[in-house]
Amino acid sequence: MTISSRVAAALGASLLLFATPIFAQTTAAPAAKSDTAAPAPAAKTAKPRTAESLECSKQADEKGLKGKERKKFRKQCIKDAKAKQ
């Protein structure tokens, strides 16, 4: 036997050894879902926006505010709007 045929035989045998677990069936059954498990939340449910919030957002847009400045402005604006009521 030549060296190249020995190498080919060794590669073939190693492929069979390492590929066998891929085709083997698993004996463990997948875990069944229980009815008592809490359902995963699909998405956060958004609260409806108040009139004050919408108005303050419009004002922030008109002023061109973004980021922290916008957040600070809206917070104060909503606080002031609720205080007027």
Secondary structure, 3 states (H helix, E strand, C coil): CCHHHHHHHHHHHHHHHHHHHHHCCCCCCCCCCCCCCCCCCCCCCCCCCCHHHHHHHHHHHHHCCCHHHHHHHHHHHHHHHHHHC
